[in-house]
């Protein structure tokens, strides 16, 4: 099993552990190109092109997370202490 990937919470700029990505079999293709081939091409790209690609992927992620952001804003605005998470619980959630 590969080690967990690291991502960064763009809003807080802190590392977030992600579970390892399962690598699909080679037969999974998108327009005739396997995921492994795409990953190999990305790895071979110059750093500036990878940064542009990463920025593009982050922008797509932000579009995908519009509903998530609305739910988080609702939770942040919740002033009912019974719905709050303790610091210990948050620490446990972040470290597991």
C-alpha distances in whole Angstrom, upper triangle without the diagonal:
4,7,9,12,15,18,22,24,27,29,29,27,24,21,19,15,13,10,8,10,9,11,14,16,18,21,20,23,25,28,27,24,21,18,17,20,21,18,19,23,22,20,23,26,28,27,30,29,25,27,29,26,24,28,28,25,26,29,28,26,29,31,28,28,32,32,29,31,35,33,32,35,37,35,36,39,39,42,41,40,39,36,35,32,32,31,29,27,27,25,23,22,21,19,17
4,7,8,12,15,19,21,24,27,26,24,22,18,16,13,11,9,6,8,9,10,14,16,18,21,20,22,24,27,26,23,20,17,15,19,19,15,17,20,19,17,20,22,24,23,26,25,22,23,26,23,21,24,25,22,23,26,25,23,26,29,26,26,30,31,28,30,33,32,30,34,36,34,34,38,38,41,41,39,39,36,34,31,32,30,28,27,26,24,23,21,20,18,17
4,6,9,13,16,19,21,24,23,21,18,15,13,10,9,8,6,10,12,13,17,19,21,24,23,25,26,29,29,26,22,19,18,21,21,17,19,22,20,18,21,23,24,23,25,25,21,22,25,23,20,23,25,22,22,25,25,22,25,28,26,25,29,29,26,28,31,30,28,32,34,31,32,36,36,38,38,37,36,33,32,28,29,27,25,24,23,21,20,19,17,15,14
4,7,10,13,15,18,21,20,18,15,12,10,6,6,5,5,8,11,13,17,20,22,24,23,24,25,29,28,25,22,19,18,21,20,17,19,22,19,18,22,23,24,22,24,24,20,21,23,21,18,21,22,19,19,23,22,19,22,24,22,22,25,26,23,24,28,26,25,28,30,28,28,32,32,35,35,33,33,30,28,25,26,24,23,21,20,18,17,16,14,12,12
4,7,10,13,15,18,18,16,14,10,9,6,5,6,6,8,11,13,17,20,21,24,22,23,23,27,27,23,21,17,17,19,18,14,17,19,16,15,19,20,21,19,21,21,17,17,20,17,15,17,19,16,15,19,19,16,19,22,20,20,23,24,21,22,26,25,23,27,29,27,27,31,32,34,35,34,33,30,29,26,27,25,24,23,20,19,19,17,14,14,14
4,7,10,12,15,14,12,10,6,6,5,6,9,9,11,15,17,20,23,24,27,25,25,25,29,29,26,23,20,19,22,20,17,19,20,17,16,20,20,21,18,20,20,16,16,18,17,14,16,18,15,14,18,18,16,18,21,19,19,22,23,20,21,24,24,22,24,27,25,25,29,30,32,33,32,32,29,27,24,25,22,22,21,19,17,18,16,13,13,14
4,7,9,12,12,9,8,6,5,6,7,10,11,12,16,18,21,24,25,27,25,25,24,28,28,25,23,20,20,22,19,17,19,20,17,17,20,20,20,17,19,19,15,14,16,15,11,13,15,12,11,14,15,12,14,17,16,15,19,20,17,18,21,21,19,21,24,23,22,26,27,30,31,30,31,27,25,23,24,22,23,21,18,18,18,16,13,14,15
4,6,9,8,6,5,5,6,9,10,13,15,16,20,21,24,27,29,31,28,28,27,30,31,28,26,23,23,25,22,20,22,23,19,19,22,21,21,18,19,19,16,14,16,16,12,12,15,13,10,14,15,12,13,17,16,15,18,19,16,16,20,20,17,19,22,21,20,24,25,28,29,29,29,26,24,22,23,21,22,21,17,17,19,16,13,15,16
4,6,5,5,6,6,6,10,11,15,17,18,21,23,26,29,31,32,29,29,28,31,33,30,28,25,26,27,24,22,25,26,22,22,26,24,24,21,21,21,18,16,18,17,14,13,15,14,10,13,14,11,11,15,15,12,15,16,13,13,16,16,14,16,19,18,17,20,22,24,26,25,26,23,21,19,21,19,20,19,15,16,18,15,12,15,17
4,6,5,8,9,10,13,14,18,20,20,24,25,27,31,32,33,30,30,28,31,33,30,29,25,26,28,24,22,25,25,21,22,25,23,23,20,19,19,17,14,15,15,12,11,13,12,9,11,13,11,10,13,14,12,14,16,14,13,16,17,15,16,19,19,17,20,23,25,27,27,29,25,23,22,23,22,23,22,19,19,21,19,16,19,20
4,6,8,11,12,15,16,20,22,23,26,28,30,34,35,36,33,33,31,34,36,33,32,28,30,31,28,26,29,29,25,26,29,27,26,23,22,23,21,18,19,19,16,14,16,15,11,13,15,13,11,14,15,12,14,16,13,11,14,15,12,13,17,16,14,17,20,22,24,24,26,23,21,20,21,20,22,21,17,19,21,18,16,19,21
4,6,9,10,14,16,20,22,23,27,29,31,35,36,38,35,35,33,36,38,35,34,30,31,32,29,27,30,30,26,27,30,28,27,24,23,24,22,19,21,21,17,16,19,18,14,16,18,15,14,18,18,15,17,18,16,14,17,17,14,15,18,17,15,18,20,22,24,24,25,22,20,18,19,17,20,19,15,16,19,17,14,17,19
4,7,9,13,15,19,21,22,25,27,30,33,34,36,33,33,32,35,36,33,32,28,29,30,27,25,27,27,24,24,26,25,24,20,20,22,19,16,18,19,15,14,17,16,13,15,18,15,15,18,19,17,19,21,18,16,20,20,17,18,22,20,18,22,24,26,28,27,28,26,23,21,22,19,21,21,17,17,20,18,15,17,19
4,6,10,13,16,18,20,24,26,29,32,34,36,33,33,32,35,37,33,32,28,28,30,27,25,27,28,24,24,27,26,25,22,22,23,21,18,20,20,17,17,20,18,15,18,20,17,17,20,20,18,20,22,18,17,21,21,17,19,22,20,19,22,24,25,27,26,27,24,22,19,20,17,18,18,15,14,16,15,11,13,16
4,7,9,13,15,17,21,23,26,29,30,33,30,31,30,33,34,31,29,25,25,27,25,22,24,25,22,21,25,24,24,20,22,22,19,17,20,19,16,17,19,17,15,18,19,16,17,21,20,18,21,22,19,19,22,22,19,21,24,22,21,24,26,28,29,28,28,25,23,20,21,18,19,18,15,14,15,14,10,11,14
4,6,10,12,14,18,20,23,27,29,31,28,29,28,32,33,30,27,24,24,27,24,21,24,25,22,22,25,25,25,22,23,24,20,19,21,20,16,17,19,17,15,18,18,15,16,19,18,16,19,20,16,17,20,19,17,20,22,20,19,23,24,26,27,26,26,23,21,18,19,17,17,16,13,12,13,11,8,9,11
4,7,9,12,15,18,21,24,26,29,26,27,27,31,31,28,26,22,22,25,23,20,23,25,22,21,25,25,26,23,25,25,21,20,23,21,17,19,21,18,16,20,20,17,18,21,19,18,21,22,18,19,23,21,19,22,24,22,22,26,26,29,29,28,28,25,23,20,20,18,18,17,14,13,13,11,8,8,9
4,6,8,12,15,17,21,23,25,22,24,24,28,28,25,22,19,19,22,20,18,21,23,20,19,23,23,25,22,24,24,20,20,22,19,16,18,19,16,15,19,18,15,17,20,17,16,20,20,17,19,22,21,19,22,24,22,23,27,27,30,30,29,29,26,24,21,22,21,20,19,16,16,15,13,11,11,10
4,6,9,12,15,18,21,23,21,23,23,27,27,24,21,18,18,22,20,18,20,23,21,20,24,25,26,24,26,26,22,22,24,21,19,21,22,18,18,21,20,17,20,22,19,18,22,22,19,21,24,23,21,25,27,25,26,29,29,32,32,31,30,27,26,23,24,23,22,20,18,17,16,14,13,12,10
4,6,9,12,15,18,20,18,20,21,25,25,22,19,15,15,18,18,15,17,20,18,17,21,22,24,23,25,24,20,21,23,20,18,21,22,18,18,22,20,18,21,23,20,20,24,24,22,24,27,26,25,28,30,28,29,33,33,36,36,35,34,31,29,27,28,26,25,23,22,21,19,17,16,15,14
4,6,9,12,15,17,15,16,18,21,21,18,15,12,12,16,15,12,15,18,16,16,20,21,23,22,24,23,19,20,22,19,17,20,20,16,17,20,18,16,20,21,19,19,23,23,21,24,27,25,25,28,30,29,30,33,34,37,37,36,35,32,31,29,30,29,28,26,24,24,22,20,19,19,17
4,6,9,12,14,12,15,17,20,20,17,14,11,11,15,15,13,16,18,18,18,21,22,25,25,27,25,21,23,24,21,20,23,22,19,20,23,21,19,23,24,21,22,25,25,24,26,29,28,28,31,32,31,33,36,36,39,39,39,37,34,34,31,33,32,31,28,27,26,25,22,22,21,19
4,7,9,11,10,12,14,18,17,14,11,8,8,12,12,11,13,16,15,15,18,20,23,23,25,23,20,23,24,20,19,23,22,19,21,23,21,20,24,25,22,23,27,27,26,28,31,30,30,34,35,34,36,39,39,42,42,42,41,38,37,34,36,35,34,32,30,30,28,26,25,24,22
4,6,8,7,9,12,15,14,12,9,7,8,12,12,12,14,16,17,17,20,22,25,25,27,25,22,24,25,21,21,24,23,20,22,24,22,21,25,25,22,24,27,28,27,29,32,31,31,35,36,35,37,40,40,44,44,43,42,39,38,36,38,37,37,34,32,32,31,28,27,27,25
4,5,6,9,12,15,13,12,8,9,9,11,13,13,15,17,18,19,21,23,27,27,29,27,24,27,27,24,24,27,26,23,25,27,25,24,28,28,25,28,31,31,30,33,35,35,35,38,40,39,41,44,44,47,47,47,46,42,42,40,42,41,40,37,36,36,34,32,31,31,28
4,5,7,11,13,10,9,6,7,7,9,11,12,13,15,17,17,19,21,25,26,28,25,23,26,26,23,23,27,25,22,26,27,25,25,29,29,26,29,32,33,32,34,37,37,37,40,42,41,43,46,46,50,50,50,48,45,45,43,44,43,43,40,39,38,37,34,33,33,31
4,6,10,12,9,9,7,9,10,11,13,15,16,17,19,20,22,24,27,29,30,27,25,28,28,24,25,28,26,24,27,28,25,26,29,29,27,29,32,33,32,35,37,37,38,41,42,42,43,46,47,50,50,50,49,46,46,44,46,45,44,42,40,40,39,36,35,35,33
4,7,10,9,8,6,7,9,11,12,13,15,16,17,19,21,22,26,27,28,25,23,26,25,22,22,25,23,20,23,25,22,22,26,25,23,25,28,29,29,31,33,33,34,37,38,38,40,43,43,47,47,47,46,42,42,41,43,42,42,39,37,38,36,33,33,33,31
4,6,5,5,4,6,9,9,10,12,14,14,16,18,19,20,24,25,26,23,21,24,23,20,21,24,21,19,22,23,20,21,25,24,22,25,28,29,29,31,34,34,35,37,39,39,40,43,44,47,48,48,47,44,44,42,44,44,43,41,39,39,38,35,34,35,33
4,5,5,6,8,11,10,9,13,15,14,15,18,19,19,23,24,25,21,20,22,21,18,19,21,18,17,20,21,18,19,23,21,20,23,26,27,27,29,32,32,33,35,37,38,39,41,42,46,47,47,47,43,43,42,44,43,43,41,39,39,38,35,34,35,33
4,6,8,11,13,12,11,15,16,15,17,20,20,20,24,25,25,22,21,24,22,19,21,23,20,19,23,23,20,22,25,23,22,26,28,29,30,32,34,35,36,38,40,40,42,44,45,49,50,51,50,46,46,45,47,47,47,44,42,43,42,39,38,39,37
4,7,10,12,10,11,14,15,14,16,19,19,20,24,26,26,23,22,25,24,20,23,25,22,21,25,25,23,24,27,26,25,28,31,32,32,35,37,37,38,41,42,43,44,47,48,51,52,53,52,48,48,47,49,48,48,45,43,44,43,40,38,39,38
4,7,8,6,7,10,11,11,13,15,16,17,20,22,23,20,19,22,21,18,20,22,20,18,22,23,21,22,26,25,24,27,29,31,31,33,35,36,36,39,41,41,42,45,46,50,50,51,50,46,46,44,46,45,45,43,41,41,40,37,36,36,35
4,5,5,6,9,10,11,13,14,16,17,21,22,23,20,19,22,21,18,19,22,20,18,22,23,21,21,25,25,23,26,29,30,30,32,34,35,35,38,40,39,41,43,45,48,49,49,48,44,44,42,44,43,43,40,38,38,37,34,33,33,32
4,5,5,6,9,10,10,12,14,15,19,20,21,18,16,19,19,15,16,19,18,15,18,20,18,18,22,22,21,23,26,27,27,29,32,32,32,35,36,36,37,40,41,45,45,45,45,41,40,38,40,39,39,37,35,35,34,31,29,30,28
4,5,5,6,9,10,10,12,14,18,19,21,18,16,19,20,17,17,21,20,17,20,23,21,21,25,25,24,26,29,30,29,31,34,34,34,37,39,38,39,42,44,47,47,47,46,43,42,40,42,40,40,38,35,35,34,32,30,30,29
4,5,5,6,9,10,11,12,16,18,20,17,15,19,19,16,17,21,19,18,21,23,21,22,25,26,25,27,30,32,31,33,36,36,36,39,41,41,41,44,46,49,50,50,49,46,45,43,44,43,43,41,38,38,37,35,33,33,32
4,5,5,6,9,10,11,14,16,17,14,12,16,16,12,14,17,15,14,17,19,17,18,22,22,21,24,27,29,28,30,33,33,33,35,38,38,38,41,43,46,47,47,47,43,42,40,42,41,41,39,36,36,36,33,31,31,30
4,5,5,6,9,10,13,14,16,14,11,14,15,12,13,16,16,14,17,19,18,18,22,23,22,24,27,29,27,29,32,32,32,34,37,36,37,40,41,45,45,45,45,41,40,38,40,38,38,36,34,33,33,30,28,28,28
4,5,5,6,9,12,14,16,14,12,16,17,14,15,19,18,17,20,22,21,22,25,26,25,27,30,32,31,32,36,36,35,38,40,40,40,43,45,48,49,49,48,45,44,41,43,41,41,39,37,36,36,33,31,31,30
4,5,5,6,10,12,14,11,10,14,14,12,14,17,16,16,19,21,20,21,24,25,25,27,30,32,31,32,35,36,36,38,40,40,41,44,45,48,50,50,49,46,45,43,44,42,42,41,38,38,37,35,33,33,32
4,5,5,9,10,11,9,7,10,11,9,10,13,13,12,15,18,17,18,21,22,22,24,27,29,28,29,32,33,32,35,37,37,37,40,42,45,46,46,46,43,41,39,41,39,39,38,35,34,35,32,30,30,30
4,6,8,9,12,10,8,11,13,11,12,15,16,15,17,20,20,20,23,25,25,26,29,31,30,31,34,35,34,36,39,38,38,41,43,46,47,47,47,44,42,40,41,39,39,38,35,34,34,32,29,29,29
4,7,9,12,10,9,13,14,13,14,17,18,17,20,22,22,23,26,27,27,29,32,34,33,34,37,38,37,39,42,42,41,45,46,49,51,50,51,47,45,43,44,42,42,41,38,37,38,35,33,33,33
4,6,8,6,6,10,11,10,12,14,15,15,18,20,20,21,24,25,26,27,30,33,32,32,35,37,35,37,40,40,40,43,45,48,49,49,50,46,45,43,44,42,42,41,38,37,38,35,33,33,33
4,6,5,6,9,10,11,12,14,16,17,18,20,21,23,25,26,27,28,31,34,33,33,36,37,36,38,41,41,40,43,45,48,50,50,50,47,45,43,44,42,42,42,38,37,38,36,33,34,34
4,5,5,6,9,10,10,12,14,15,16,18,20,21,22,24,25,26,29,32,30,30,34,35,33,35,38,38,37,40,42,45,47,46,47,44,42,40,41,38,39,38,35,34,35,33,30,31,32
4,5,5,6,9,10,11,12,14,15,17,19,20,21,23,25,26,28,31,30,29,33,34,33,34,37,37,36,39,42,44,46,46,47,44,42,40,41,39,40,39,36,35,37,34,31,32,33
4,5,5,6,9,10,11,12,14,15,17,18,20,21,23,24,26,29,29,28,32,33,32,34,37,37,36,39,42,44,46,46,47,44,42,40,42,40,41,40,36,36,37,34,32,33,33
4,5,5,6,9,10,10,12,14,15,16,18,20,21,22,25,27,26,26,30,31,30,31,35,35,34,37,39,42,44,44,44,41,39,37,39,37,37,36,33,33,33,31,28,29,30
4,5,5,6,9,10,10,12,14,15,16,19,20,21,23,26,25,24,28,29,28,29,32,32,32,34,37,39,41,41,42,39,37,35,37,35,36,35,31,31,32,30,27,28,29
4,5,5,6,9,10,11,13,14,15,17,19,20,22,25,24,24,27,29,28,29,32,33,32,34,37,40,42,42,43,40,38,37,38,36,38,37,33,33,34,32,29,30,31
4,5,5,6,9,10,11,12,14,16,17,18,21,24,23,23,26,28,27,28,31,32,31,34,36,39,41,42,42,38,37,36,37,36,37,35,32,32,33,30,28,29,29
4,5,5,6,9,10,10,12,14,15,16,19,22,20,20,24,25,24,26,29,29,28,31,33,36,38,38,39,35,34,32,34,32,33,32,28,28,29,27,24,25,26
4,5,5,6,9,10,11,13,14,15,17,20,19,19,22,24,23,24,27,28,27,29,32,35,37,37,38,35,33,32,34,32,33,32,29,29,30,27,25,27,28
4,5,5,6,9,10,11,13,14,16,19,19,19,22,24,23,24,27,28,28,30,33,36,38,38,39,35,34,33,35,34,35,34,30,31,32,29,27,29,29
4,5,5,6,9,10,10,12,15,17,17,17,20,22,21,23,26,26,26,29,31,34,36,36,37,33,32,31,33,32,33,31,28,28,29,26,24,26,26
4,5,5,6,9,10,10,13,16,15,14,18,19,18,20,23,23,23,25,28,31,33,33,34,30,29,28,30,29,30,28,25,26,27,23,21,24,24
4,5,5,6,9,10,11,15,14,14,17,19,18,19,22,23,23,25,28,31,33,34,35,31,30,29,32,31,32,30,27,28,29,26,24,27,27
4,5,5,6,9,10,13,14,14,17,18,18,20,22,23,24,26,28,31,33,34,35,31,30,29,32,31,33,31,27,29,29,26,24,27,27
4,5,5,6,9,11,11,11,14,16,15,17,20,20,21,23,25,29,30,31,31,27,27,26,28,28,29,27,24,25,26,22,21,23,23
4,5,5,7,10,9,9,12,14,13,15,17,18,18,21,23,26,28,29,30,26,25,25,27,27,29,27,23,25,26,23,21,24,24
4,5,6,9,10,10,12,14,15,16,18,20,20,22,24,28,29,31,31,27,27,27,30,30,31,29,26,28,29,25,24,27,27
4,6,8,8,10,12,13,14,16,18,19,20,22,23,27,28,30,30,26,26,25,28,28,30,27,24,26,27,23,22,25,25
4,5,5,6,9,10,10,12,14,15,16,18,20,23,25,26,26,22,22,22,25,25,27,24,21,23,24,20,20,23,22
4,5,5,6,9,10,11,13,14,15,17,19,22,24,26,26,22,22,23,26,26,28,26,23,25,26,23,22,25,25
4,5,5,6,9,10,11,13,14,15,17,21,22,24,24,20,20,21,24,25,27,24,22,25,25,21,22,25,25
4,5,5,6,9,10,11,12,14,15,19,20,21,21,18,18,18,21,22,23,21,18,21,21,18,18,21,21
4,5,5,6,9,10,10,12,14,18,19,21,21,18,17,18,21,21,24,21,18,21,22,19,18,22,22
4,5,5,6,9,10,11,12,16,18,20,20,17,17,18,22,23,25,22,20,23,24,21,21,25,25
4,5,5,6,9,10,11,14,16,17,17,14,14,15,19,20,22,19,17,21,21,18,19,22,22
4,5,5,6,9,10,13,15,16,17,13,12,13,16,17,20,17,15,18,19,16,16,20,20
4,5,5,6,9,12,14,16,17,14,13,15,18,19,22,20,17,20,22,19,19,23,24
4,5,5,6,10,12,14,15,12,12,14,18,19,22,20,18,21,22,20,21,24,25
4,5,5,9,10,11,12,8,9,11,14,16,18,16,14,18,19,16,17,21,22
4,5,8,10,11,13,10,9,11,14,15,18,16,14,17,19,17,17,21,22
4,6,9,11,13,11,11,13,16,18,21,19,17,21,23,20,21,25,26
4,6,8,10,8,8,11,14,17,19,18,17,20,21,20,21,24,25
4,6,9,8,8,12,14,16,19,18,17,21,22,21,22,26,27
4,5,6,7,11,13,16,18,17,17,21,22,20,22,25,26
4,5,5,8,10,13,15,14,15,18,19,19,21,23,24
4,6,8,10,14,15,13,15,18,18,18,20,23,23
4,7,10,13,15,12,13,17,17,16,18,21,21
4,7,9,12,10,10,14,14,14,16,18,19
4,7,8,6,6,10,11,10,12,15,16
4,5,5,6,9,10,11,12,14,16
4,5,5,6,9,10,10,12,14
4,5,5,6,9,10,11,12
4,5,5,6,9,10,11
4,5,5,6,9,10
4,5,5,6,9
4,6,5,6
4,6,6
4,6
4
